[in-house]
Amino acid sequence: MTSCLLYRPTPQSFRPRYYRVEIAMNLLEEVSVMREWGISGGKGQSRIDLFGNLRQASEQADRLRNAALKRGYHRSDAA
């Protein structure tokens, strides 16, 4: 299982946002890319995409991470 946690700072009056991408194997021997996003401390949203092999899942996770970085998210030291 590989995980990447990103945060996006916001003005002081708002809580920071987070975006997490995780790659994991499921019980059916498929590779899943799970992503979660939302406001820190609040109820976020999630989505799981299934792939037939690790290469496809890894490429998709990289695309999602890079897109989040372009939107202003930064790597977290806690991950």
C-alpha positions in Angstrom: 0.0 0.0 0.0 1.4 3.4 -1.0 -0.1 6.7 0.2 0.4 10.3 -0.6 -1.1 13.1 1.6 -1.3 16.6 0.4 -2.6 19.8 2.0 -3.6 23.2 0.6 -3.3 26.2 2.9 -6.2 28.6 3.1 -6.8 32.0 4.7 -6.8 32.0 8.5 -10.6 32.0 8.7 -10.9 28.7 6.9 -9.6 25.2 7.7 -7.0 23.7 5.3 -8.0 21.3 2.6 -6.5 17.8 2.1 -6.2 15.4 -0.8 -5.0 11.8 -0.3 -4.2 9.2 -3.0 -3.6 5.6 -2.0 -2.7 2.5 -4.0 -3.7 -0.9 -2.5 -4.5 -4.5 -3.6 -8.0 -5.7 -2.9 -9.2 -9.2 -2.2 -10.1 -9.9 -5.8 -6.4 -9.4 -6.8 -7.2 -6.0 -8.5 -5.2 -2.9 -7.7 -7.3 0.0 -6.4 -6.5 3.7 -6.4 -8.4 5.4 -3.6 -8.6 9.1 -3.3 -10.1 11.2 -0.5 -10.5 15.0 -0.4 -12.2 17.6 1.7 -11.7 20.1 4.5 -9.5 19.1 7.5 -11.6 18.1 10.4 -14.8 17.7 8.3 -16.5 14.9 6.4 -14.6 14.4 3.1 -15.5 12.6 -0.1 -13.8 9.6 -1.6 -13.6 7.6 -4.8 -12.1 4.2 -5.6 -11.0 3.2 -9.2 -10.0 -0.4 -10.0 -7.2 -1.4 -12.3 -6.0 -4.8 -13.6 -2.3 -4.2 -12.8 0.0 -2.1 -10.7 1.5 -0.1 -13.6 -1.9 1.3 -14.6 -2.8 2.1 -11.0 0.5 3.8 -10.4 0.3 5.9 -13.5 -3.2 7.1 -12.5 -2.1 7.8 -9.0 0.8 9.9 -10.3 -1.6 11.9 -12.6 -3.9 12.6 -9.7 -1.1 13.6 -7.4 0.4 15.9 -10.0 -3.0 17.5 -10.8 -3.5 18.2 -7.1 0.0 19.8 -6.8 -0.8 22.1 -9.8 -4.0 23.2 -7.9 -1.9 24.4 -5.0 -1.6 21.4 -2.7 1.6 20.7 -0.9 3.2 17.5 0.4 2.5 16.8 4.1 5.4 16.0 6.4 3.1 13.7 8.5 2.6 11.1 5.7 
